[in-house]
Amino acid sequence: MKRLDYFQNHTPENASYTFRKLQLPDENHINLYGVRGSGKSALVVDYLQDMDYETLLYIDCEDPNLSFAPLSAAEIQTYVEENGIELLVLDHYEACSLETLPLAERRIIVSRRSLDLPGFSQVELFPLDYEEFLAFERGSSQTSSFNHFLKLGTLPLMSQYSYRSTAELKTFLRSSFDKQEIALLIVLATYQTHHLTVRQLYTAAKGRFKVSKDWIYRTIKAFQREGILYFIDDVYQKGGKKLILFDFVLAKYLASGQPFITQFDTMIALALIKHHRAFKTLGIHGYVTEHGELIIPAPFESEESIWKKSHNKFSLYKKYGIQKVTIVTVANSYRYDIEKISFEALPFYEWSILNEEE
């Protein structure tokens, strides 16, 4: 029981914390889940600051003190009952390897993916969206903030820097993924925004490092469940889905030759995912929502260039029932109509906020 005394007497505190839009619900049991590096632990620790530490037990299942002598569910259960624990928190739950889940009046389980636990509220935390990133910026100008977002990405650990720190990205990778997973991430980053199948990814991976087909399929499926990797369905072309990794700066770090349009395209896809917008790709022509809105990444193209392309692709837009076209840019704003379809260009920072409100 001394180990559990240690955990109860050493509830962690955040050195600093920036407000996140997600707030934990006032439910008895919560499963907070999300991709590695999204800030789950910091969110929970901040939530616990107003709790009575006498009736709180926070266990970090990745604590090195548990490396060679893991806790058992029975040991935790006995401690909860004998010490009047009302709130039990199990962080990095996958590392606990408990045979059963201990009982308590309230429980918060923190994991990488949803555990689908009966009686639990399932709450997902994404890495930062642009609005949350602005909170970390603390008063910078819109232009400066957007430039920082491009350099730093969506991982909360990167937001404290004014420049892209490759050392921090390297540390994050080595602490969060094993060597085999990092090798796979490099392959995935190489194909960021490409349309392809898992079979094609396996072929690309085995040409670079020693790996089994079973491991590739199993790991890609696990990455999808966690939110490291997304495959976006396509309404236009058959065979293969569009690949999106969870952080555009990390993907660029892993595949340094990646063009800016790939980064910008990924930013738009991730914004749609984080704001829970249902969408698919329309081939290479953009993202189409369930309401018939086509969203086109066009960071630097002029109004004249887009206008010409709009006319050339107009029959395609009509074929797929497009009712509105939104062109997401870096800084340009304009609008025009072609027959009954409206076209509007907005800078990313403005579109992202409007997209959230919808």
Buried (B, 14 or more C-beta within 10 A) or exposed (E): EEBBEEBBEEBBEBEEBBEBEBEBEEBBBBBBBBBBBBBBBBBBBBBBEEBEBEBBBBBBBBBEEBEEEEBBBEBBBBBBEEBEBBBBBBBBBEBBEBEEBBEBEBBBBBBBBBBEBEEBBEBBBBBBBBBBBBEBBEEBEEEEBBEBBBBBBBBBBBBEEEEBBEEBBEEBBEEBBEEBBBBBBBBBBBBBBBBBEBEBBBEBBBEEEEBEEEBBBEBBEBBBEBBBBBBBEBEBEEEBBBBBBBBBBBBBBBBEEBEEEBBBBBBBBBBBBBBEBEBBBBBEBBBBBEEBBBBBBBBEBEBEEBBEBBEEBBEBBEEBEBEBBBBBBBEBEBEBEBEEBBBBBBBBBBBBBEBBEE
